[in-house]
Amino acid sequence: MSDQSHAPKPSKPNGAQTFSVGYGRPPVHSRFKPGQSGNSKGRRKGQRNVRTVVDGELSQRIKVREGNRTRSLTKLDAFVVTLVNAALKGDAKAWASLINLLRSLGMTGEPPAANDQKPYTADDESIIADFLRRRGSEVQQQTESNDKEKDKEGPTDTTPSEWRTKP
């Protein structure tokens, strides 16, 4: 262990006031001043991740002309409108992309996949316990007899390449 203890030690800075110095209580002269933190420059900005960049781009507004009027849409809204219009015109790739988008958002109206697994009941537990009671001892005896047979054979001095050559 260390010779230092975590017990506070009394201190008198400039003979003014008695306070304790110890773990979590630094001397007054080395404490942060009010309004000052330990990292005055703050955290580095670093790089933005891809999601942030894409989100920023898709949320920008653009002007889209529809017939005689001009609408202001976000790029995401304009993309979806263009995708839907292309699919309605018969573009197979746009149709497939739209279906994939709707499926990923859960908007296709398809019921969720059925779960055929039944819950585990007390009856199931009793069946498993009965099986283990009747068959568990057989399995354990078989593994023990296999271990004994291996022990009777003794240590083998053969290498895997010699296994094939011995009768």
C-alpha positions as MATLAB code, in Angstrom:
seq = 'MSDQSHAPKPSKPNGAQTFSVGYGRPPVHSRFKPGQSGNSKGRRKGQRNVRTVVDGELSQRIKVREGNRTRSLTKLDAFVVTLVNAALKGDAKAWASLINLLRSLGMTGEPPAANDQKPYTADDESIIADFLRRRGSEVQQQTESNDKEKDKEGPTDTTPSEWRTKP';
ca = [
       0.000    0.000    0.000;
       1.063    3.625   -0.099;
       2.369    5.694    2.779;
      -0.050    8.506    1.957;
      -3.474    8.403    3.513;
      -6.611    9.982    2.167;
      -7.327   11.703    5.459;
      -7.615   15.494    5.186;
      -4.730   17.501    6.556;
      -5.345   20.857    8.218;
      -3.841   23.813    6.388;
      -3.492   27.530    7.044;
      -3.050   29.591    3.853;
      -1.518   32.927    4.767;
      -2.482   32.298    8.396;
      -6.117   33.165    7.681;
      -8.449   30.240    7.999;
      -8.146   26.570    8.863;
      -9.525   24.146    6.247;
      -8.767   20.597    5.265;
      -6.620   19.524    2.319;
      -6.929   15.998    1.046;
      -8.599   13.781   -1.494;
     -11.012   15.899   -3.516;
     -10.070   19.068   -1.577;
      -7.087   20.792   -3.165;
      -5.402   23.765   -1.524;
      -7.190   27.094   -2.019;
      -4.400   28.634   -4.111;
      -4.631   25.834   -6.707;
      -8.429   25.647   -6.970;
     -10.263   26.949  -10.035;
     -11.481   30.511   -9.709;
     -15.237   31.138  -10.029;
     -16.247   31.140  -13.700;
     -13.038   29.344  -14.742;
     -12.920   25.715  -15.758;
     -10.051   23.268  -16.073;
     -10.228   23.338  -19.862;
     -10.475   26.960  -20.894;
     -10.168   26.253  -24.633;
     -12.897   23.606  -24.494;
     -13.317   20.471  -26.522;
     -11.934   20.388  -30.048;
     -14.597   20.580  -32.727;
     -13.287   17.627  -34.679;
     -14.974   16.294  -37.779;
     -18.690   15.977  -38.192;
     -19.954   12.496  -38.862;
     -21.678   11.475  -42.109;
     -25.142   11.488  -40.578;
     -24.754   15.116  -39.516;
     -23.531   16.184  -42.953;
     -26.336   14.343  -44.775;
     -28.945   15.667  -42.348;
     -27.687   19.207  -42.869;
     -27.770   18.893  -46.656;
     -31.219   17.324  -46.777;
     -32.697   19.959  -44.477;
     -31.637   22.873  -46.726;
     -34.504   24.570  -48.513;
     -34.656   24.894  -52.291;
     -37.204   26.401  -54.659;
     -39.087   23.946  -56.871;
     -41.205   25.041  -59.792;
     -44.458   23.134  -60.275;
     -46.358   24.414  -63.307;
     -46.810   28.161  -62.860;
     -46.039   28.366  -59.169;
     -42.820   28.098  -57.152;
     -42.690   26.189  -53.871;
     -40.007   26.178  -51.219;
     -39.206   22.609  -50.116;
     -36.422   20.918  -48.243;
     -34.128   18.789  -50.378;
     -35.500   15.680  -48.672;
     -39.077   16.656  -49.537;
     -38.068   17.406  -53.121;
     -36.322   14.031  -53.375;
     -39.400   12.161  -52.163;
     -41.707   14.107  -54.529;
     -39.371   13.354  -57.457;
     -39.155    9.661  -56.489;
     -42.935    9.298  -56.237;
     -43.525   11.130  -59.534;
     -40.952    8.973  -61.352;
     -42.514    5.799  -59.933;
     -45.961    6.935  -61.073;
     -44.624    7.541  -64.571;
     -43.544    3.888  -64.723;
     -39.821    4.036  -63.906;
     -39.056    0.534  -62.560;
     -35.980    1.593  -60.568;
     -37.881    4.448  -58.935;
     -40.735    2.049  -58.159;
     -38.364   -0.428  -56.474;
     -36.647    2.364  -54.530;
     -39.995    3.703  -53.353;
     -41.151    0.255  -52.213;
     -37.867   -0.265  -50.310;
     -38.252    3.148  -48.680;
     -41.822    2.402  -47.637;
     -40.823   -1.003  -46.246;
     -37.944    0.465  -44.238;
     -40.341    3.018  -42.751;
     -43.001    0.377  -42.056;
     -45.546    2.082  -44.306;
     -46.467   -0.819  -46.612;
     -49.384   -2.006  -44.505;
     -47.938   -5.503  -44.305;
     -48.584   -7.256  -41.012;
     -45.482   -7.997  -38.966;
     -43.943  -11.431  -39.350;
     -45.816  -14.000  -37.304;
     -44.040  -15.425  -34.294;
     -44.803  -19.152  -34.254;
     -42.914  -19.715  -31.029;
     -45.190  -20.416  -28.092;
     -44.324  -19.146  -24.617;
     -42.478  -21.430  -22.211;
     -45.005  -22.835  -19.735;
     -44.817  -24.687  -16.425;
     -45.941  -27.872  -18.219;
     -42.913  -27.573  -20.526;
     -40.669  -27.206  -17.503;
     -42.059  -30.374  -15.906;
     -41.586  -32.328  -19.163;
     -37.937  -31.234  -19.429;
     -37.309  -32.059  -15.758;
     -38.838  -35.522  -16.233;
     -36.707  -36.138  -19.354;
     -33.532  -35.123  -17.565;
     -34.443  -37.247  -14.558;
     -34.914  -40.338  -16.727;
     -32.263  -39.780  -19.408;
     -29.767  -37.551  -17.658;
     -28.190  -40.439  -15.742;
     -27.792  -42.437  -18.984;
     -25.988  -39.612  -20.700;
     -23.741  -39.069  -17.709;
     -22.899  -42.814  -17.513;
     -22.028  -42.896  -21.219;
     -19.610  -39.996  -20.922;
     -18.004  -41.519  -17.839;
     -17.541  -44.891  -19.574;
     -15.989  -43.169  -22.615;
     -13.555  -41.354  -20.319;
     -12.608  -44.641  -18.566;
     -11.927  -46.380  -21.884;
      -9.596  -43.590  -22.914;
      -7.784  -43.803  -19.587;
      -7.294  -47.605  -20.005;
      -5.638  -47.121  -23.370;
      -2.973  -45.056  -21.694;
      -0.976  -42.235  -23.116;
      -0.358  -42.374  -26.824;
       3.011  -41.637  -28.345;
       1.643  -41.371  -31.842;
       1.367  -38.250  -33.872;
      -1.604  -37.498  -36.132;
       0.378  -38.609  -39.201;
       1.027  -42.035  -37.546;
      -2.659  -42.589  -36.812;
      -3.337  -43.401  -40.439;
      -0.484  -45.925  -40.738;
      -1.327  -48.040  -37.670;
      -3.955  -50.802  -38.146;
];
